[in-house]
Amino acid sequence: QAQKAPSCRREPGRQGPKAEALAAAALAADFRGRRRSRGGDGDLHGLDLTASQQAAPCGVASGMSIKKRIRPGKIEASPDAPAIVVHFTTEITYLAEDGEPDYVEKVPDSRELPLADELQGLRSEDIPVLAQKVVERCRYIPATKVRHVEQVLTKLAAVHSGCLVAPSPARSGAPSRSNGSNGWYAPSSQASNWRLVDVLPWANLDKIDDYVEALYEDSMDAKADGAQKLLRLSTEVRQLEDIAQHPTLLGVLSRELRENAKRSHQLAVSVCGIFLCLAHFSQFHPVLSSHQCADVTVRIVEYETRRREMLKKELKLQQGQMVARGSSVSADERRKLDQEEGKYRILFERQDRLLLLCLLMLRNVVEDPAVEFAVVKQRLGHFLLVLLVRGAAEDLLLITLGLLHLLSRVQQSKDQFIQNSDAMSRLAELVGHQHIDVSLTALRICYNLCFDERGRNILATQTSLLAKLSPACQQSSTRKVALKVLYQLSTGASLRSTVAKSAPDCIPLALHAAVKSRDHRPELEGMALCINFAADEACAMVLVKAEGFHKAALRGIHGADPLMLKVLRHAAAHPPVRRRLLGVMRAGEGEEDSWLHEVVRVAGASANRPEVLVEAIGVLAAFDSSNSEVPWLTLCEGGLLEVLHRLLMVGFSDDDVQLECIMLVGTLALDSECVPLLATSKVPRLLADLLAEKEDDADFISQLLFAVRCLLLQEETREVVLRDTDLVDQVLEMLRSSMGRALDAAEQVVHSAADDVLDAAVAADSSGDSELARDIKAYRFEAHNFEWCHRQQHNERHVERLEAPLAVSVSAHNSREHRGHGGGGFDGYSSHRHRSR
C-alpha cells in the first residue's frame, strides 16, 4: 500500500472541493470551494513534513538497523486546492549485523503544502521571496529547485486569481487564429504554461445533451455545473465544431446569460468562457452572431460597469463619513471599515475577471464589420471608457484598450471618446504607463483620435499627452507611433505654438529621429515633423538651435534631399529666424556661406528633379535684400543668373519652380550690387513671355508684376524693361480688358500690382510727355471716368446710327440730280413731272 500511495492523499474527516469550484478556480478566484487542509491550519511554519516510520517488510528481522534516504521528486501544483504537492521517494536500507546493506525498499510518498493565505494578494515581485521561504521550510525540496518552485507558485497565483484570457500563444490583445492550439494562456508571461483543462471537471462529448438539459434546471448550482462541463468540452479544439453545430446549445447559453447572469456569477463566467473559446476562431463568428451572443455579452459589460460605479459610490460614501467624524471614530469602526474595503476589493476583482472574458470575446467578434457597428450602437465604447480607472488590473486594462482601439475607427465611437474629457485625460496618462503594451495601445488610440480636429485640440491643450510624448519618442517600441501622434498634433498652426511652449523637447527629438538612419536616408515621420515645426516661428527657432541641425542641413543639401531643403525654406521664411539660421549654418564651415553656393549648385544640377528645384530656389527666395549676410553678388557670379535664365524659359520648368524664380528675381532687383549683372543678363527679357503665357494664373501674375516693379525702380534694369520689352504695354492691355467688370479678390490683387507697375513707369519718365506716359494717362482718365466715357461712347454710337440713313438718302438724291441734268428728254420730262407732283 505504501508503494501505491496517491500523490494527494485524503485525510480522515476532510471534504474535497466541489466540482464547480474547480472550474471557478480556472475562470475566477471568487469560485473558491472549501479546500482540504494539510498539516494543521495552513500556516507555513506549522507544517509537519517529516516522514513516518515504516514497518519492516515481511521476511526481514525486526531487530535489523535501517538507514533512510530521501530522494526528491516532482514538484507540482495541486489540482484541487491552492497548494503545492511535493513528491519524493524514501529509500529504506536494511543493514545486516556486519553493517552491509541487506535489503533496500523504495516508498514513493508526497506532501501537500497549503498556500491559500500566502497567495492572497500575492504580487509577481513577491513570488521569488515566497519560493525561497518554501524551500527553506520544506526539507523535501532541494535548494536547487527554487526556480522550479517559482514557476509552480506562478501557476498557482494564476489559477487562484482567475486571470484567464484567450487560447493562444500569441501576444496579448491579438489572439492568433491557429487551429492547432488548444491551450490557454494568461496575459502575464508568468502563467503562460498553465492550462484551463487541468482544473475543470471531467466531461464527455457523448453526454453533451445531458449538460444542455442541466441548463434547464431550476437550481443555479445545476446550471453552473452543466455550464462548467460544457466549458471543459470547449477547451478541446477538435470538439468546438460539434458544439457550434448543436441545435440548441448556443441559444440556451445566450438565454441563460441574459436571464440568470445577475443570479449566478459562476454561470456567467462559464458561459462567457464558452463564447470566448468559439470566438477565438473566425469560422464560428456567424454562429455566435445568429444567436446574439455578442449582444448579450455587451449587456453583461453594461451591467457590471454600472454596478461597479454604484459600489464605488457606496465605498466612497462610507470612507467620507469616517473621515468627517475624525478622531471620534473607534478602533472597532475602523476595523469594520477595513473589512468592508476588503469585501469591496474582492467584488471588484470578481468583476474584473468576468469583464476580462467578456471583452476578449468581443475583441474577437468585432472583426466582423456588422458586429462592430452593432456593438457601437449599444454604446460599448462608453462602458469601456469607465473601465479606464486608476488601479485597474493590468490585464483588463490592456484588453480594454485593445477593444477601444478597434472602436476608435468608427465615427460614432470616436465622437463618444472626444466628448468624454476625463477619458481623454486618462488615455493621455496611460501613454506613460510602465507596461509597454499598455503604453503602445494608448498611443494608437490617441493617433486615431488625432485625425479629428476637436480630438487634436483636446489632447494638446487639456491633457498631459505632450509631456508623455517626449519619453515615448525615446523608446524604440513606441517611437514610431509617438512620432505619428506628434505629427498629427503639429498639423494645426495653433497647436504648433502649443508644442513650442508646453513640450519644446519634442522638437529636437523630431530632428534626431529624422537624421538617425543607418542607410543615411531621413526617416519620413521625423522629416514630416521637422517640416511642420519649421512652418511655425517659435518651433523653427527651437529647431534651428537644436544640436545637430547644422550637420543635418548640410547632409540634406549635399544629398539634394528635397525634404531637408523644405525645412530650410520654411525656417528662412520667418524674419526672426533668418539671422539665427545664417549664423548656425556658417558655424563650422571652412568657407563663409559656402552652403548657399552649394544650394545654387544643387539647383543647377537638378534640372530633371522639380521637387528639388522648387525647394532649392525657394531657400534663396526666402531671404531678402536686407540680409547683408547673404552674398548675392558672389552667388550671381557663381552661376545663379544662368540657372534663372534656364528655368524662366517658357515650357522649360514647372509653374512652381518658375514662381520661386520670379520671387528670387524680385529680391535680386532690389540689391544694388546685383542690378548691373541682372541688367546685362537675359532674365528681364523672359518676363514678357511669361506674362503672356500665364495671364490666367492670378498668383503667378501678381508675383511677376511685383518683380517688374522692382526692375523699374533701378535705372539699369528700367532701361532694359522699357526699351527691350513690351511689359508695360502688356500690363495696359491687361487692365483695359478687365475694365468695367466685377473683380474677385485675386483679380483685385493683380490690378493693385499692375497699378504699381504703371506708377513706377510714369515715375521713370522725367518729362512726362512720352508716348507711354500719355497712354497711361489716357487709360487712367478712362478708368476713373469709366461711366462718363462709356456714356459718351454710347451717345456717339447712337448719333452715328441715326446719321447713317440720312447720309445714304442725301447721297441717293444727289445721284438722281446728276442724272436729271445730263440725261435724255424722256427722263427729264419724267423727272419734271415727279417734282411737280
Beta strands, then each sheet from edge to edge (+ up, - down):
strand 1: 65-77
strand 2: 83-95
strand 3: 101-114
sheet 1: 1+ 2- 3+
end
